[in-house]
């Protein structure tokens, strides 16, 4: 049965001001980014016209467009009629979904895994769609805490389940490559809603399944 989903690509972003130019064509945006990167290379003391860097501004612009493509993706398009009425009220858990994002503070990557669980309320979603929902918000300039909340809220919106549990485990290059320079440190964030907040045995089961072998 098809389910209508609100067209909310910026779900959870209401308090986040944005100056994204939604009217510019992709080619125009990439041209502007490439010009900005050429200036950055010059500020670093490099020659953007030397052989190794000649096409770097254009490559950077294309890469950045890919890294932040989540701004252009709408939740409704990702779900795409993949919600089904099913008489199932037990935990659904997909763990070990690989994600990568860009820290909005230094524009360097953080990467790791996201684990998504929910208790259906008469409806389930195609499993691959959980990974795609995570991708929407990972492919933006982010902080891990907000990313975790956005994924949980998106699943709440599309399914209206009994509860959602999202755990994200990532290593941050801004922590490994600069500042304290501590490679190997893992940041863990979580967002729990509904029955995961009130039923401690369910929450315990969720974490037990997360700790079991395999992904």
Secondary structure by P-SEA (a helix, b strand, c coil): cbbbbccccccccccccccccccccaaaaaaaaaaaaaaaaaaaccccccccccaaaaaaaaaaaaaaccccccccccccccccccccccbbbbccbbbbbbcccccbbbbbbbbbbbbbccccccaaaaaaaaaaaaaccccaaaaaaaaaaaaaaaccccbbbbbbbbbbccccccccccccbbbbbbcccccccccaaaaaaaaaaaacccc
